[in-house]
Every structure is written in structure tokens, then in C-alpha cells.
Amino acid sequence: MKADLTSDDPRVRANALRRLARRGTPATAAALLDDPGEFDDRDECSDPPESARTPVRLIAVGALAALAAPGAYGEVFDRALADEDLRVRAAATLGASGEALRARLSVEGDRGVRYQIAVAPRPADVAIAVLEELGTGDDVAALAASVVLDTGSQE
């Protein structure tokens, strides 16, 4: 399959972005961050029969995180923090600014995204408080937060 970022098929655009993440340019990945396309990303062998709609912009955020230098394209990552899809918001934590992460933290309702914000490269001053808050629950985010806090206290 040929890499085609302009294809009408969202799956083809997403696969092109995945290839791009290995040897492309950040500008190309950033340009597809507003792509409205979604595709069914199921593995025919092991995924459940229900649809697994994946937005192309999720692949774009991941490709941009792989290609961009630390601190570059911060405004693009900051904008992606407001995406309607929580997977895109979680991926955007990889390159968002500390200010945008703090602002998103105050309105983010998903505990998984809150955990991603806590373990993001920035802001370190917020991470411990968020992890302590998340550690009080009884879900996967609580377990992960507890492990991170326990590991940190052992060092």
C-alpha cells in the first residue's frame, strides 16, 4: 500500500502518518491534526466484533510527538488537549505546554487523561498532587498512580 496523506480513505491517511512517524517531518504530521476522518482500526484476528473507530488526528498527534523536538509545536499539542476524543487529549499531553496542561487539568473529567497529564514531561510541580488525588480511586488510573508514587518514594 502506497503512503498517501491526501487519500479519501481515512485508513490510508492514518497508515501514511504511521510511516511518516519514522522518517517524515513534523510539519506534515501537524497539518493533519485537524483531519476529521475516522477509520475502523480492528485487527481481524483478535479484536471484538464491535467497531473500533480511530480518528486520523490521534495518529497525527502520535506522529508529531515522535517527530517534533521537545518544546516544538507546543501550540498544536495545546490545541489538541481540547479535542472531543479522550485518546487524542491523552496523546496531546506528550507535547503540550505546562500552562495548557494545568488549564486542562482543571476541567478534565476523564481520570485516564488526568493520569496522562500527571505523568507528562511537564509540569512536574503538579504531578504529585494529581497522582495523590488519582491514587484514592479504585480504577486503573488509581492503581497506576499508586505504583508511580510508590516507585518515587523508594528512590
N, C-alpha and C positions, 0 to 999 in steps of 0.2 A: 504494500500500500504506500502510495506516494504521500509525503508530507505536504498538506495543502491548508494553510491558515485561512484561506478565503472560500473554502468549500461550503456548499449549502448544508452539508451534513454535520451536525454538532460533534458527532463521534470522531469524524475525520479531523476537525479543527482541534479537538482535545488530544488526539493522538499526535498531531503535529506539534502541539505545545509540549507534550511529554518528551518528544525527540529534541525539541528546541532547548529544553532544560539542561541537556547535556552539552550542547555546543552552539547555543544561539545568543541573542543579545537581549538584555533586559528591556530595551525599548519595545521590542516586538511582543514580549510577554505582557508588558504593561498596556499595550494597545488593545489587547483582547480582554482586559479586565471588565469591560462593560458588555461583553458578549452575552446576549440574552439566551443563547441556546442551552438546551439540556439534552442528555442522551442516557440511554439505559446502559449502565456500566456493570451489568451482571456477568459473572463467569458462568458459562453454560454448564460447567461440570459440578460446581459446588454451591452456587448461590440459590437462595429460596426463589420460588416462582413469582413472588410479588416484584413489582417494578422497583428499580433502584435508580431513580433519576439523579444524575450528577450534572451540576451546572458547569459549563465550559469555564466560567470565571473562577471556579475552585481550582481547576488545573492551571489556569493563568497565574493565580496567586502563588501556587507552589512552584511554578517555573520561575516566576520573578524572584521568589525567595532564594532559589538555587543560583540564579544568575547575578543578582544585584550585589554590589559591595555593601558591607554593613553601613547603615545610615542612608544609603541611596534610595530613592523612590519612596521616601517616608510618607509623602503626601498621598501617594497611591495606596499604600498599605493603610494609612489613616482613614481614607475614604472607604476602603473595603471593610473596616471594622463596623460600619453601619449597614452592611448587607443583610438582606432578609434571611439568608440561609446561614444557619449557625456554623456549618462546616467552613464556609468562606470566612466568617468572623474569626473562628478559631485559627485558621491558616494565616489570616492577616496579622495576628499577634507576632509573627516571626519578624516583621519589619516595621511595625508601627512605632511611632514616637511615644516616649514616656507620657507626654501630655495627653495624647489621644487614648492611650491605654487607661490612664487614670479616669478620663472622662467616660470612657465606655464602661469601666468597672462600676460606675455609679448607677448605670441604667441597665446593665446586662442581667437578664433573668436566668440564663442557662448556666448551671453550675459547671458544666464541662468547659464552656468558654471562659468562665471566671477562673477556672484552674489554668487554662492556657495563658490567660493574662498574668496570673501569678508566677508562672514559670517562664515567662517571656524574657528575652535578654534585658529588657528594660521594663519598668523601673524596679530596681532592687529594693528600694525603700518601702514599696507597697507589698511586695511578695509575701513576707512573713505574716502580715496581718490578714491577707486574703487566705493564705494556706491555713492559718489557725481557724478562721471562720469556716472554711470548707471542711476542715477535719472534724467538725461536730456533727456532720450528717451521717447517713447510713447508705450511701451510694458509692459508685466507682470513684467519683471525684473526691469523696471523703477519704476513701482508702488510699488513693494516690497522694493526697495532701498529707496524710499521716505518715506515709512512707518517706516522703521528701523531708518532712520536719524531723522525723526520727534519724534519718541519714545525716542531716545537717547538725544535729545535736551530738552525734558520735564523733564528728571530725574536730 
